[in-house]
């Protein structure tokens, strides 16, 4: 019995020694592979691999983990260590390795063919080995992103049947391999930033376990395959920044109950936004911007109550903001800018209390800025620029204490900048340019110490530039140009060390231009067209006088006493001269050969440029046969309509002369008044009385306004009175030649005024009819006018009759009901 025990003991001892020897041999293999890997590293800036030596077990080395059962290297985690070098092929000898992390280092060179594992955020180059999955048939995760691989993505994916996650980027183009559709276990597919072209393979629709599909930032084209809708497991779909086109799938969202992210921005998709998107009720992010979508925004989008981010910017969308948007209570980012949306900025947006960014710029919104915006206390960015918003900025805007960016530029806003602007302590950008804001720049604006960009150009600001602007210590961009600012440029601006750009041109400034601080780098363009600035020669201003004596206190007191007296004398003298001139004006009116202008002062081109914000589109009122009409404000504060003639047309110059001649000495309450004109070789315009209620045509066919019977009757009486005056009330009878609803304008009291005398004709007492080649508007002109060119007062009466019928029936003379043989005159 004792011998048996002895034999068993010796057998077990032998097995133990053999196991120790075998384990030591194999751990030696791992050790050699790791030391070979270390030798290929050229830089270890933090000495993470300092203990990698034969004096200790590899299982104790930094980043190495061994399996407790068999003692072999199980994982190697060297991520984010700042290592530099190449990847040794000896890593392929780590036969028990199941995890390798070399991400966020600076490895370069080729990926070894002996190594079929994932690496990311390095500088690996070359092409992918064709046997990428042969050695690792059970590979489930492959990340090779953020490297510098060359060539195309190879078609080797039939070897990787077990892959669940695949992330590749940095390749040189080519097409998406169709055999990716064989990876039926795939849950995550990222192929962004690969310069891929061609179509999205329909085989991707076979990946029925896919949760994330990201093909963004490529050059993919064509439509989206309908097979994508077969992937009901999708949670993330990103096709953004490609060249995909056509309508997006009409049933997208219908089978995507789990979809949370939909990114299709910056493509060439067309058509309407499909209502089926609302079926994906879990959507959090929807970005469809920078495409060619048209039509209205579907009201049903308001049912996506989980939305945090909605971007529809940069399309051709029209219509109104859906009233259902007030249900998007979790929405934080809304961008509808650069579309053709119209109507009002709805108060319903104020109910979205979580909103932090609201972008509605470059649309056609009208009316007032909602006062209720103060309810969105979380609002940080508000952009309403380049619309047609009117009136003053509501005081509620100045209570948005967390606002960072506020852009209300290029509208028709008026009023003043209040002292309460100082409460916007977090503001970094304020843009109120290209409006009609007047008054002084408040001194409290200097308290905005976080402000980096201030744009107030092209307004009607006056007074001095506040010294307190020197307190805006973060300012980098300052534009106060094209205003009526006076006084000197404050020396305090020299302390603005971060100021990179300043524009004070086109003002009334005088005195010395500061030369210290950032002013050393500014050029003459920043100060042109002012009253009397002086300074360095490179600024193209006169040199400042040195050694001038300061006025004594006695002199200043004398000036203060004399100035009011002199001012009173000037006023009295001006009144006497004016009355005398007016008397002479009345006596000599029959000898005038110019327009009988109500405003004696001439209107310059520069004043028109200022008053219309550079003929900006937000002031555009309409287009005629010979030019365009803009709304503007003269320096006197009077609202006017400015008709600009297109001198590229030969008839336009003749039309200008015709209107001037026709309206000479004409004064009637139902004719549009000509206030002044501005004319030179290259520019001709008429400045007319502004009619705030627009044209009769817009009222007849508007869905928002309605004329009652009495109003229509009064309007037609007004036009009849105007025609009676033109035909019989002036010394020379005038035929308008183009009487129609669009040439009838309505003032604030709904009194009608006849306008547009561009093709009118003057008759003499001898000739009560003449001939012309100029064609009036089809449907309104008399038969003899259209067939023979006969112009007479009877033709205006005919046009009046057609318009009379249109006003009371709302049927245009070109309406489909007036078929051949049944013109509107017979109807």
KACORMO-V427701 format. One record per helix or strand of 2 or more residues. SS is the DSSP state (h for helix, s for strand). FROM is the first residue (numbers start at 1). LEN is the number of residues. If there is no record, write none. Layout:
ss=(SS/SS)
from=(FROM/FROM)
len=(LEN/LEN)
This chain:
ss=(h/s/h/s/s/s/h/s/s/s/s/h/s/h/s/s/h/s/s/h/s/s/s/s/h/s/s/h/s/s/h/s/s/h/s/s/h/s/s/h/s/s/h/s/s/h/s/s/h/s/s/h/s/s/h/h/s/h/h/h/h/h/s/s/s/h/s/s/h/h/s/h/s/s/s/s/h/s/h)
from=(2/41/58/64/73/83/89/99/106/123/141/157/165/178/188/197/202/212/219/226/236/243/261/268/275/285/292/299/309/316/323/333/340/347/357/364/371/381/388/395/405/412/419/429/438/443/453/460/467/477/484/491/501/508/517/524/532/537/553/589/605/617/620/627/639/650/674/684/696/709/734/741/744/752/761/769/783/790/793)
len=(38/4/3/3/5/3/5/3/5/3/3/3/3/5/3/2/5/3/4/5/3/5/3/4/5/3/5/5/3/4/5/3/4/5/3/4/5/3/5/5/3/3/5/3/2/5/3/5/5/3/4/5/3/5/5/3/3/3/35/3/7/3/4/7/7/14/6/6/5/21/2/3/3/3/2/3/6/3/17)
